[in-house]
């Protein structure tokens, strides 16, 4: 809940309003809304003009730890599918 509070504060809205506007349920878990552009999925907080996160200082742990998630540690090729901009050494 603390992450939601930080993100809501960054938008200067309540947690309830933030959740209604930016959060969705996916397989029993919470996720940020996405925007689809030319068939690609982008976080709702990605700024296409400046190519950066608009809530970077209050981004959730999932974003802070990307790409070091267990699923990618076990199978690095999945990371390339998730984010083609990553290079493996």
Buried (B, 14 or more C-beta within 10 A) or exposed (E): EEBBEBBBBBBEBEBEEBBEEBBEEEEEEEBBEBEEEEEEEEBBBBEEEEEEBBBEEBBBEEBEEBBEEEEBEEEEEBBBEEEEEEEEE
